[in-house]
Amino acid sequence: MANDGPAPLERFLNGILPENPVYRQLLGMCPTLAVTGNMKAAMTMSAAVMFVMICANLITSSIRHLLKPHLRILVFVLTIATFVTIADRVLAAYLYQMSKELGPYIPLIIVNCIIICRCEVCASRQGLGAAAFDAVGQSIGFALALASIATVREILGAGTWFGITLLSESWWPVWGIMVLPPGAFITLGFLLGGVNWLSMPRGKKSAGCGVR
Amino acid sequence: MELVSQLVLIAVSAAIINNFVLHYFVGICPFLGVSRRVDMAFGMGCAVTFVISVAALLSWLCTEYILRPGAPLTSWLTGNPEADLSILNYIVYIFVIASSVQLVEMYLRKFFPPLYKSFGVFLPLITTNCAILFACLEIMKHVSIGAGAGAWGGGGGEKWGLAAAMVLAIAGGVGFTIAIVIMAGIREDLDHCDVPKPLQGAGITLLVAGILALAFMGFSGVDSNLKKAISPQDPPAATATTPGDPTEGDPSP
C-alpha cells in the first residue's frame, strides 16, 4: 500500500555500503565488538543475525497494518525474541562448541539495535519484497563489517585467519591484546576512522546518523 | 560468611574486573551516544542501574519459580515434576524488561516530573539496552545450573540465590555508571582537542574506550587474590593476604 520507501534493489544495495549498519549507522555494537576475536565466531554470528533479521522483517512486514503505534516496539522485540530462541537452539544442537563460545551474545541479538531499526524503518512501512531485500542487504553489510574487524583482529592477534596460519610464530610476535577487549575497541575505532577518511574526498558527510 | 564472600566477589567482579561495558561490550550504544556530558551520563547510569535491579528481581523470580527445569510453580500446575519451560526464557526476559521500563517511566512521570523530563527519550531506549538483558541472562545461567539445562551449558560454581542476583545487577549497573561517567569526563575534555577529522565522533570515542578497557584490564588479578583473601576454605592463604584486603578480611571457617 504505502510503498513510498526506496525500491527493493535500492534497499539491498544501501545496506551494503551507503547505509552500512556498523560503519554508517553505528548500530549493533555489542556483537561487533564481542565476537570478532576470530573469523569463525564472527561468521556464525553474522549467519544468526541474517536468519533472525530476514524472518523478523518478513513477519513485521506482513503484520504491518495491524500494528498499533504504542505497542510497535514490543511486538518487534517479541518477534525477534522468538526467532532468536530458534537460532540459539539450532546452534546449541548442531554447533555446540561455537554456541558455547558465543555464549550470551546469541540471545543478545534480541536487543541488537540493527534488527529493531530495520523493522521500524523499513519492514513496518513497506511490503514483503522490500523488507526481504532490505534484511539481506543489511545483514550482508553487517557480515562484511564483522569480517573486516575479525580479519584484522585474528591476523594481528593470533596470526591466523579462519584457523589457517598466516603469520608464523617464528618471525611474528602475536599481539595478544588484539583478541582481548581493548583490541576490539581500538580496531573498530581505527577502521571507522579509515572508512570515514576514504569516503571524505567524494564529498559525503561522515554522518553518525544512528547514534542514539 | 560463605554467602558474604560470594556476594563480595560477585560485586567486585561485575562492577570493576569484568565491567559490563569494557569487558563484555554490553550497553555500548548508550555508552557512545549519551556520553557527551557528565550529568547526562550520570543520569543514564542511574536509570540503567534502577531498571537493571527491577528487571533482575523480576527475572530471578520468573526463572526460579516458573521457567527453570523442575520449577515449583510449573510442576505444580502441570503435575509433571520434570516440567521445563526454559525455551521461553528469552521471550519472558524481554517482556519483563519492557514492562519494568514502562513501569519506571510511569512512576517517574507521576512522581518526579523534572527527572522524567531530563531523561526524555533515553528512558524508552533502555528497553533495548543490552546490559539489562545481559544481566538477566547471567542470572538465568546461574539459577538453572542445578538442573544442568542452561541454554548454553552453564559455567562452574554454585547456584545463585536472590541476593546474589540482586548484587550482580546492582554492581553491574554501578560498573556501567562508572564507565559511562569516566567516558563523559574524557569526552568533555576532548572537545578542546584537535582530533583528526575522520576520527571525530565515534572513532575517537572507541579509541578512548580501548585505552580505558586496557586500564580496567589491570584489575584482572584482583579477582583471584580477593577470593584467596576471603575464602573460608583456604585459611593459610587467607591469613597471608588479609592486610591488603579492604572488605571482609576475617576468615572464619
Chai-1 contact restraints between the chains, C-beta under 6 A:
chainA,res_idxA,chainB,res_idxB,connection_type,confidence,min_distance_angstrom,max_distance_angstrom,comment,restraint_id
A,L26,B,A202,contact,1.0,0.0,6.0,A-B,restraint_1
A,M29,B,I28,contact,1.0,0.0,6.0,A-B,restraint_2
A,C30,B,F25,contact,1.0,0.0,6.0,A-B,restraint_3
A,C30,B,V26,contact,1.0,0.0,6.0,A-B,restraint_4
A,C30,B,I28,contact,1.0,0.0,6.0,A-B,restraint_5
A,C30,B,C130,contact,1.0,0.0,6.0,A-B,restraint_6
A,L33,B,F25,contact,1.0,0.0,6.0,A-B,restraint_7
A,A34,B,F25,contact,1.0,0.0,6.0,A-B,restraint_8
A,L74,B,A98,contact,1.0,0.0,6.0,A-B,restraint_9
A,V77,B,I94,contact,1.0,0.0,6.0,A-B,restraint_10
A,A81,B,Y90,contact,1.0,0.0,6.0,A-B,restraint_11
A,A81,B,I91,contact,1.0,0.0,6.0,A-B,restraint_12
A,A81,B,I94,contact,1.0,0.0,6.0,A-B,restraint_13
A,V84,B,Y90,contact,1.0,0.0,6.0,A-B,restraint_14
A,T85,B,Y90,contact,1.0,0.0,6.0,A-B,restraint_15
A,S99,B,W152,contact,1.0,0.0,6.0,A-B,restraint_16
A,K100,B,W152,contact,1.0,0.0,6.0,A-B,restraint_17
A,K100,B,G153,contact,1.0,0.0,6.0,A-B,restraint_18
A,G103,B,W152,contact,1.0,0.0,6.0,A-B,restraint_19
A,P104,B,F134,contact,1.0,0.0,6.0,A-B,restraint_20
A,P104,B,L137,contact,1.0,0.0,6.0,A-B,restraint_21
A,P107,B,Y90,contact,1.0,0.0,6.0,A-B,restraint_22
A,P107,B,L137,contact,1.0,0.0,6.0,A-B,restraint_23
A,L108,B,C130,contact,1.0,0.0,6.0,A-B,restraint_24
A,I110,B,Y90,contact,1.0,0.0,6.0,A-B,restraint_25
A,I110,B,I94,contact,1.0,0.0,6.0,A-B,restraint_26
A,V111,B,T128,contact,1.0,0.0,6.0,A-B,restraint_27
A,V111,B,C130,contact,1.0,0.0,6.0,A-B,restraint_28
A,V111,B,L133,contact,1.0,0.0,6.0,A-B,restraint_29
A,C113,B,C29,contact,1.0,0.0,6.0,A-B,restraint_30
A,C113,B,T128,contact,1.0,0.0,6.0,A-B,restraint_31
A,I116,B,T128,contact,1.0,0.0,6.0,A-B,restraint_32
A,P181,B,H23,contact,1.0,0.0,6.0,A-B,restraint_33
A,P181,B,A213,contact,1.0,0.0,6.0,A-B,restraint_34
A,P182,B,G210,contact,1.0,0.0,6.0,A-B,restraint_35
A,P182,B,A213,contact,1.0,0.0,6.0,A-B,restraint_36
A,P182,B,L214,contact,1.0,0.0,6.0,A-B,restraint_37
A,F185,B,L206,contact,1.0,0.0,6.0,A-B,restraint_38
A,F185,B,A209,contact,1.0,0.0,6.0,A-B,restraint_39
A,F185,B,G210,contact,1.0,0.0,6.0,A-B,restraint_40
A,F185,B,A213,contact,1.0,0.0,6.0,A-B,restraint_41
A,I186,B,G210,contact,1.0,0.0,6.0,A-B,restraint_42
A,L188,B,L206,contact,1.0,0.0,6.0,A-B,restraint_43
A,G189,B,G203,contact,1.0,0.0,6.0,A-B,restraint_44
A,G189,B,L206,contact,1.0,0.0,6.0,A-B,restraint_45
A,G189,B,L207,contact,1.0,0.0,6.0,A-B,restraint_46
A,L192,B,A202,contact,1.0,0.0,6.0,A-B,restraint_47
A,L192,B,G203,contact,1.0,0.0,6.0,A-B,restraint_48
A,G193,B,P198,contact,1.0,0.0,6.0,A-B,restraint_49
A,G193,B,L199,contact,1.0,0.0,6.0,A-B,restraint_50
A,G193,B,G203,contact,1.0,0.0,6.0,A-B,restraint_51
A,N196,B,P198,contact,1.0,0.0,6.0,A-B,restraint_52
A,W197,B,P198,contact,1.0,0.0,6.0,A-B,restraint_53
A,G208,B,G201,contact,1.0,0.0,6.0,A-B,restraint_54
A,G208,B,A202,contact,1.0,0.0,6.0,A-B,restraint_55
A,V211,B,G33,contact,1.0,0.0,6.0,A-B,restraint_56
A,R212,B,G33,contact,1.0,0.0,6.0,A-B,restraint_57
A,R212,B,L125,contact,1.0,0.0,6.0,A-B,restraint_58
